[in-house]
Amino acid sequence: MQKRKRVSTFSIVVFSLCLFIIPAITGAKGDTYYVRSDGNDESSGTSWDTANKTIQRAINTAINGDIIIVGSSGTGHGTGVYTENVNVTKSLIIRSENGYATTTVHGSVTSDHVFEVQADSVTIGGEGCGFSIYGATNDEMAGIYLSGRTACTIQGNRCGWDSDQKSSYGILLSSSSNNTLTENTANSNSNYGIWLSSTCNNNTLTGNTCNSNQYFGIYLVTSSANTLTGNTCNSNSCGIPLSSSSNNILSGNTCNSNHYGIRLYSSSSNTIYLNNLSNNTNGNAYVENSSGNIWHSPTPIYYDYAGGSFHKNYLGNYYGNYTGSDPDGDGIGNSAYSVNDMNVDY
């Protein structure tokens, strides 16, 4: 009897534990709140019929893990413009109904960030459901701002796009780590497209477009172990500059028609390869007071050159003003490329 009693008690304990574990396993998610431009902030926000009028009201109502969908007037599926500065104080997913082409958030106060992320694990936007964001035009104000944040996702947003719809910075991260910025556009801003400053580490920037900003496309300052892949930074004062930053990976980015393509100041041990660097008037690549940087892939790569010509080698960058020859036809120049007083192979 004692043995059977012990087994029975154990079974009850396991069953009780499973009651708490199952929701996590089955992917339980939070509630959804809705915002439309003719909504009512006194309403519950739990449907399009009871949608709130402002994004901030929905944030104030929601709890960690909830989803906020921002639409337009009526059914929420048209064009919506919101004039507000938004403080994201909880771990939420905030997305638009139909993407940045139809959903705009214009900061009502120029001396404040349009979206200020004040919690970890926040998502703003998503594939096909980002926002058009502008209006933070005072110095050091940004369309999207993260300070001391981690595990956030910023995707599919348009943070500045012409001389009227812009901010001082498109997206600004300060002392923030392990965040993901994907497929955002940050064009024509008064300072930088995307700025990572003050020990921003282990962030991933993929497929962002930062063109025609007054100063820099993507700027890293005292930031390490970040990965920049497939970004486009054209027609800026400088495409991608790094200052006092180390152990970053820059791969597959395009920096064309800037005044300096990729520029390193007091930055070491960065790995830079497969970038397209052309028509940058003061140098496709520039290095000052920096050492230990690698200008080719960390390992040999298999690749197809000129249609059916397969090779394996370390791969460097494409420099539009390279004048060397390729006698063996493998796509790699036979002489080094000169960067200041340094020769770069591959």
C-alpha positions in Angstrom: 0.0 0.0 0.0 2.8 2.4 0.8 4.4 1.8 -2.6 1.1 2.4 -4.5 0.4 5.5 -2.4 3.7 7.0 -3.3 3.2 6.3 -7.0 -0.2 7.9 -6.9 1.1 11.0 -5.2 3.9 11.3 -7.7 1.4 11.0 -10.6 -0.6 13.9 -9.2 2.5 16.1 -8.9 3.5 15.4 -12.5 0.1 16.1 -13.8 0.0 19.4 -11.9 3.3 20.4 -13.4 2.1 19.6 -16.9 -0.8 22.0 -16.5 1.8 24.8 -16.2 4.1 23.6 -19.0 1.5 22.9 -21.7 0.7 26.5 -22.5 4.4 27.2 -23.3 4.7 24.1 -25.4 1.6 24.8 -27.4 2.7 28.4 -28.2 0.1 30.3 -26.2 0.1 34.0 -27.2 -1.2 37.2 -25.6 -4.3 39.2 -26.4 -4.6 41.4 -29.5 -5.5 45.1 -29.4 -6.5 47.2 -32.4 -5.9 50.9 -33.3 -7.6 52.9 -36.0 -7.4 56.6 -36.8 -11.0 57.2 -36.0 -11.1 55.0 -33.0 -11.9 55.9 -29.4 -9.4 55.7 -26.5 -12.3 55.1 -24.1 -13.1 51.8 -25.9 -11.6 48.4 -25.0 -9.5 48.1 -28.2 -10.2 44.4 -28.4 -11.6 44.5 -31.9 -11.8 46.8 -34.9 -15.2 47.9 -33.8 -13.9 48.9 -30.4 -10.4 50.1 -31.6 -8.4 52.7 -29.8 -7.5 56.0 -31.4 -3.9 56.1 -30.4 -1.1 53.6 -30.3 -0.1 54.8 -26.8 -3.5 54.0 -25.4 -3.3 50.4 -26.7 0.2 50.1 -25.1 -1.1 51.4 -21.8 -3.9 48.8 -21.8 -1.8 45.8 -23.0 0.4 43.6 -20.9 3.7 41.8 -21.7 3.3 39.4 -24.6 0.2 41.1 -26.2 -0.1 42.2 -29.9 -1.1 45.6 -31.1 -2.3 46.0 -34.7 -2.5 49.5 -36.2 -4.8 50.1 -39.1 -6.8 53.1 -40.5 -10.3 54.4 -40.2 -13.4 52.3 -40.5 -12.5 48.6 -40.8 -8.8 49.3 -40.2 -7.7 48.2 -43.7 -7.1 51.5 -45.4 -4.6 54.3 -44.9 -3.9 55.6 -41.3 -1.9 58.5 -40.1 -1.0 58.9 -36.4 0.5 62.0 -34.9 2.0 61.0 -31.6 5.3 60.1 -29.8 5.1 56.5 -28.6 6.7 55.1 -25.5 6.8 51.3 -25.6 6.9 50.4 -22.0 6.1 46.7 -22.2 7.3 43.6 -24.2 4.8 43.8 -27.1 4.5 43.1 -30.8 3.4 46.3 -32.5 2.7 46.0 -36.2 0.7 47.7 -38.9 -2.2 46.1 -40.8 -0.8 46.6 -44.3 2.7 47.9 -44.0 4.5 51.2 -44.1 2.9 52.4 -47.4 -0.4 52.8 -45.7 0.4 53.4 -42.0 2.4 56.5 -40.9 3.4 57.6 -37.4 4.4 61.3 -37.3 6.0 62.5 -34.1 3.9 65.3 -32.6 6.9 66.7 -30.7 10.1 67.2 -32.7 12.3 67.1 -29.6 11.3 63.5 -28.7 11.8 60.1 -30.4 8.8 58.9 -32.4 9.1 55.4 -31.0 11.1 55.0 -27.8 11.5 51.4 -26.8 11.7 51.2 -23.0 11.3 47.4 -22.6 13.2 44.3 -23.8 11.7 41.8 -26.3 9.8 44.4 -28.2 8.9 44.0 -31.9 8.1 47.0 -34.1 6.9 46.1 -37.5 7.5 42.7 -39.2 7.6 41.4 -42.7 5.1 43.5 -44.7 3.7 45.1 -41.5 6.1 48.0 -40.6 5.4 51.7 -40.3 6.4 54.9 -42.0 8.1 56.9 -39.2 9.3 60.5 -39.2 9.3 63.8 -37.3 12.0 63.6 -34.6 14.0 66.3 -36.2 15.8 67.9 -33.2 19.4 66.8 -32.8 20.0 63.3 -31.6 16.3 62.4 -31.9 15.3 59.2 -33.8 12.4 57.6 -35.5 13.0 54.5 -33.4 15.2 54.7 -30.3 16.5 51.9 -28.1 18.6 52.5 -25.0 19.8 49.6 -22.9 17.5 47.2 -24.6 17.9 43.6 -25.6 16.1 40.9 -27.7 14.1 43.5 -29.8 13.2 43.1 -33.4 12.8 46.1 -35.7 11.7 45.0 -39.2 10.1 46.4 -42.3 9.9 50.1 -41.2 10.6 53.2 -43.2 12.3 55.7 -41.0 12.8 58.7 -43.2 12.5 58.8 -47.0 12.7 62.4 -48.3 13.6 66.0 -47.4 10.3 66.5 -45.6 9.6 63.1 -44.1 12.7 62.5 -42.0 14.2 62.6 -38.5 17.6 63.4 -37.1 18.4 59.7 -37.0 16.4 57.0 -38.6 17.1 54.3 -36.0 19.3 54.8 -33.0 20.6 52.1 -30.6 22.5 53.0 -27.5 24.0 50.4 -25.1 21.7 47.8 -26.6 22.7 44.2 -27.4 21.2 41.1 -29.1 18.7 43.0 -31.2 17.7 42.4 -34.8 17.2 45.1 -37.5 15.9 43.7 -40.7 14.6 45.2 -44.0 14.2 48.7 -42.7 14.7 51.8 -44.8 16.4 54.9 -43.3 16.9 57.4 -46.0 17.3 61.2 -46.2 17.7 61.8 -42.5 19.5 64.9 -41.1 22.3 62.9 -39.5 22.6 59.1 -39.8 20.4 56.3 -41.2 21.2 53.8 -38.4 23.5 54.5 -35.5 24.8 52.0 -33.0 26.6 53.8 -30.2 28.0 53.2 -26.7 28.7 49.5 -26.4 26.0 48.1 -28.7 27.1 44.5 -29.0 25.9 41.3 -30.8 23.3 43.1 -32.9 22.3 41.8 -36.3 21.6 44.2 -39.2 20.4 42.5 -42.4 18.9 43.9 -45.6 18.5 47.5 -44.4 18.7 50.4 -46.9 20.3 53.7 -45.7 20.7 56.1 -48.6 21.1 59.8 -49.0 21.5 60.6 -45.3 23.4 63.9 -44.7 26.2 62.1 -42.9 26.5 58.3 -42.5 24.5 55.3 -43.7 25.2 52.9 -40.8 27.5 54.1 -38.1 29.1 52.0 -35.4 30.8 53.7 -32.4 32.4 51.7 -29.5 30.4 48.7 -30.6 31.6 45.1 -31.0 30.6 41.7 -32.3 27.8 43.1 -34.5 27.0 41.5 -37.9 26.1 43.7 -40.9 25.0 41.6 -43.9 23.3 42.7 -47.1 22.7 46.3 -46.2 22.8 49.1 -48.8 24.4 52.5 -47.9 24.6 54.7 -51.0 24.9 58.5 -51.6 25.8 59.4 -48.0 28.7 61.3 -46.7 30.1 57.9 -45.7 28.6 54.5 -46.3 29.6 52.4 -43.2 32.1 54.0 -40.8 33.4 52.2 -37.7 34.9 54.2 -34.8 36.6 52.4 -31.8 34.7 49.3 -32.8 36.1 45.7 -33.0 35.2 42.2 -33.9 32.4 43.2 -36.2 31.5 41.3 -39.4 30.6 43.3 -42.5 29.6 41.0 -45.3 27.7 41.5 -48.6 27.0 45.1 -48.1 26.8 47.7 -50.9 28.4 51.1 -50.4 28.4 53.1 -53.6 28.6 56.8 -54.5 29.4 58.0 -51.0 32.3 60.4 -50.2 34.0 57.2 -48.2 32.8 53.7 -48.7 33.8 51.7 -45.6 35.9 53.7 -43.2 37.7 52.4 -40.0 38.9 54.8 -37.2 40.7 53.2 -34.3 38.9 49.9 -35.0 40.5 46.5 -34.9 39.9 42.8 -35.6 36.9 43.4 -37.9 36.2 41.0 -40.8 35.1 42.6 -44.0 34.4 40.7 -47.2 32.1 40.3 -50.2 31.1 44.0 -50.0 30.5 46.0 -53.2 32.5 49.3 -52.9 32.3 51.5 -56.0 32.4 55.2 -56.9 33.1 56.5 -53.4 34.8 59.7 -54.2 37.4 59.8 -51.3 38.1 56.1 -51.3 36.2 52.9 -51.4 38.0 51.8 -48.3 39.9 53.9 -45.7 41.7 52.9 -42.6 43.1 55.2 -39.9 44.8 54.1 -36.7 43.5 50.6 -37.0 45.1 47.2 -37.1 44.3 43.5 -37.3 41.3 43.9 -39.6 40.7 41.1 -42.1 39.5 42.1 -45.6 38.5 38.7 -46.8 36.3 35.8 -45.8 37.5 33.9 -42.6 37.5 30.6 -44.5 37.7 29.6 -48.2 34.4 29.6 -50.0 33.1 27.6 -52.9 31.8 29.9 -55.7 30.8 29.9 -59.3 32.5 32.5 -61.4 31.6 33.4 -65.0 28.9 30.6 -65.3 30.1 27.1 -64.6 33.6 28.0 -63.5 33.8 26.6 -60.0 36.5 27.6 -57.5 37.3 27.5 -53.8 39.2 30.4 -52.2 39.2 33.2 -49.7 37.0 36.0 -51.1 37.6 39.6 -50.5 35.6 42.7 -51.6 34.7 44.2 -55.0 36.5 47.5 -55.4 35.2 49.6 -58.3 38.6 51.2 -58.9 40.7 48.1 -58.7 43.2 48.1 -61.7 44.8 44.6 -61.3 44.3 41.7 -63.7 42.9 38.2 -63.3 45.0 36.0 -65.5 43.7 32.7 -64.3 40.0 33.8 -64.6 38.9 32.9 -61.1 37.4 36.3 -60.4 40.2 37.3 -57.9 42.8 39.9 -58.9 46.4 38.7 -58.9 47.7 41.8 -57.1 46.7 43.4 -53.8 44.4 46.4 -53.5 45.9 49.3 -51.8 44.0 50.8 -48.8 46.0 53.8 -47.5 49.5 52.3 -46.8 48.1 48.8 -46.5 47.8 46.1 -49.2 44.6 44.0 -49.2 44.6 40.6 -50.8 41.7 38.8 -52.6 
